[in-house]
Amino acid sequence: MSARFLLAFTILPLAGAAEPRAYECKRSDQAPVIDGDLSDAVWEKAAWTADFIDIRGGDHPVPAHRTRVKMLWTADGLHVAAELVEPHVWGTLTEKNSIIYHDNDFEIFIDPDGDTLNYYEFEINALGTIWELTLDKPYNQGGTAKLGTNLAGLKSAVKVNGSLNDPSDTDQSWTVEVFLPWKDLAPYQGKLTSPPKPGDSWRINFSRVEWRHEIKDGKYARIPAHGTAIPDGEHPEDNWVWSPQGEINLHLPEKWGRLKFTE
């Protein structure tokens, strides 16, 4: 088990955690092209979520960079678009199903039937490298991750608005598009109808991991990888999410937001 997961069990939840957020996901007859470019006209009908906040809640510092998501659903699957404002776009991991949160990343967590069991996780970095995994139950309940549970029909893409891995300039953002087919999500839906019906509601959350970095020999370097001291009480990475968890632990599906399917 990674240090990131272990860390989650040593931090007590905050009192008065916010209610999970909700998003109305509109049905679309047309599917966006999965190329990382969010200028596709079909995305105009989808609203942005509220900006991401600290995973612990709104009484913690506002994230340094804006992150937001929009979604659509079609007859074939769920479409997710994300915008991550970032002045320094970098990535190192190129092998599929690497531990992607060792880079800055964007993550999706889905538990369709909301039973907190048998849920799906997707991660992607600015290079477009992905990691998919499944948990039978949360880690703090003794759950075990099944790695590389890749959805056969999944599509994903990244667009960098700036220059990737170039510390000599300032970038604007990187954007992500992901398509998750209903037929591949069906094993996680329990007794729910697949595809969903208007009025159905799923549990979902989104996360952004943002590491501190330094420049070494003209290249970006993740600070913990080089042993740079981190002040006591601080973490080497920020965890920003759509729906707050109340603690540094994303594996609390009962606190994820609500995805409400509409016509």
Stockholm file with secondary structure:
# STOCKHOLM 1.0

chainA/1-263         MSARFLLAFTILPLAGAAEPRAYECKRSDQAPVIDGDLSDAVWEKAAWTADFIDIRGGDHPVPAHRTRVKMLWTADGLHVAAELVEPHVWGTLTEKNSIIYHDNDFEIFIDPDGDTLNYYEFEINALGTIWELTLDKPYNQGGTAKLGTNLAGLKSAVKVNGSLNDPSDTDQSWTVEVFLPWKDLAPYQGKLTSPPKPGDSWRINFSRVEWRHEIKDGKYARIPAHGTAIPDGEHPEDNWVWSPQGEINLHLPEKWGRLKFTE
#=GR chainA/1-263 SS CCHHHHHGGGSCCCTTCCCCCEEEEEECSSCCCCSSCTTCGGGGGSCCCCCCEETTCTTSCCCSSCEEEEEEECSSEEEEEEEEECSSCCCCCCSTTSCGGGSSEEEEEEETTCSSSSEEEEEEETTCCEEEEEESSCGGGTCCEEETCCCTTCEEEEEEESCTTCTTSCCCEEEEEEEEEHHHHGGGSTTSCSSCCTTCEEEEEEEEEEECEEEETTEEEEGGGGTCCCCTTCCSEEEEESSCCSSSCSCCGGGSEEEEEEC
#=GC SS_cons         CCHHHHHGGGSCCCTTCCCCCEEEEEECSSCCCCSSCTTCGGGGGSCCCCCCEETTCTTSCCCSSCEEEEEEECSSEEEEEEEEECSSCCCCCCSTTSCGGGSSEEEEEEETTCSSSSEEEEEEETTCCEEEEEESSCGGGTCCEEETCCCTTCEEEEEEESCTTCTTSCCCEEEEEEEEEHHHHGGGSTTSCSSCCTTCEEEEEEEEEEECEEEETTEEEEGGGGTCCCCTTCCSEEEEESSCCSSSCSCCGGGSEEEEEEC
//
